[in-house]
């Protein structure tokens, strides 16, 4: 039995479906998961990562765990408690969805320090562990959906700075590979897409998917910060803007790890845009 936390998120949802289609027994967990969110015959259990005891019933009788790092709730997690309960329930293998920032932004509490502490807990857990470190996701482009639908505009800073974003579905498939196959214990994988994608290129490829032009409206850093701090803390916005505007060489590197795990080249942003074009119509 494989327990998938964050099962209604953009990685967890795909992972549950991939594992179920491969014939694995799965327990899908999240705060609000329901039968409608999972394939027929898949077990689901409502649980909150910030309240470890709620996970105990999901862990009983399982042997593997996909642990997402909590995202916005990461600061509230007690990873040692979660992993202790997992071990007590019979789990022997854990795959952690971490973040590239654990290595590239160690000075940032939001992007590096907190996720690195969760990684450390996983490494110290006594379980067989694997850590996945994706950078940005193609699905971050959903932030532009309303402006594209209403004005055919992508508003973004740093129009010509590229990052090797990855399709969340490819992260899910990489996670499935590490959960289902041996040989990944003690490994850390950097997951990226196959090429650097700039906001200008993303706007063009969303337009190609829609069959009509999408214009790029370049924001200043100050304008972008004002928008971002409406829904995220200022330090998080500042570090995010640092990554978007002045990425380190490691953050711009196209890693071969995703292709090795998938056995194919990961999807391009254009692939993702065509599959999700309905969100921008």
Steps between C-alpha positions, in 0.01 A plus 500: 500500500631845404378805691491821294479826692384815322285275285283783365799715397642533152767234564315275745184474290698382197707264715193329644367438151833374370545257788142375481530444124814294567303275735644631826289519814481865599369706789448861393511761776439874522290734709197477273547188288183315403401205284449740210870588505642149458466212252234240572621252761765731642490550874481859625545649845468861615807609691697816571880496485510765772312258730707180479260282701239539225734298275526197728206305345642555150842369599382176662588209272674716237858445389585817304430871536503793259547802725453846357679773690188687602530786255370816670452299823861376512587720796224330701613144434657269757677262259650288779151429638364415154787267422486339843134415448577371149770270633273376779231423241735273304627739234857429393544733199439874469524720192507870589380771264740775600619806309805610307528787748625259766833513317491832314343733760615369839491851648127533428270367773211456255686355201797326659530475875161350578505246218859407586391428858231267365760330280725455802214335693446259210869412485506439876177297506651154464279440195620437146476849353505681168475878457357674194596866448300665222539865411210699355192328360339564162174530691622825657370648174146462636571832674460658156177320410260785574702766316541268202128419494388861529774698322729246332783637715771339714621750759837399646838642603836403351359423157816347359636310800447126457463214746471126425147452632348151511157351443349389836383181328863414428586557867220257585632242255850540641360447850317188383825361358684549830212354702456192282860408412806421705830679464400847615577480871718787621469689170415867442361588157482851353194511275477751217342528160704461181562870428504849644164678472475878519172684566519631142528145364223379732265772373575404141442130565173561685394702196600217269288261708202738474550573133525877552768740623560559870686821581767529768468796735829530688468608862767672703626318806310747719175444308538123521579518871189707568287235329671204668482637853122497474511123546843414643725635777752765398811282560353226281422749224850648519675164471268392220584819310871439559464156342296631207728797433846384606503118502818327605681272253353202687148639459554543125654155453304246298536180701506154338333340804139523381581336167689221677208427733232531232683314225403783262552873462278698735218705348566848366306807607333494159379145569355613832335809349326296232369248753368775727390754242140490628611685815603798286208518253 
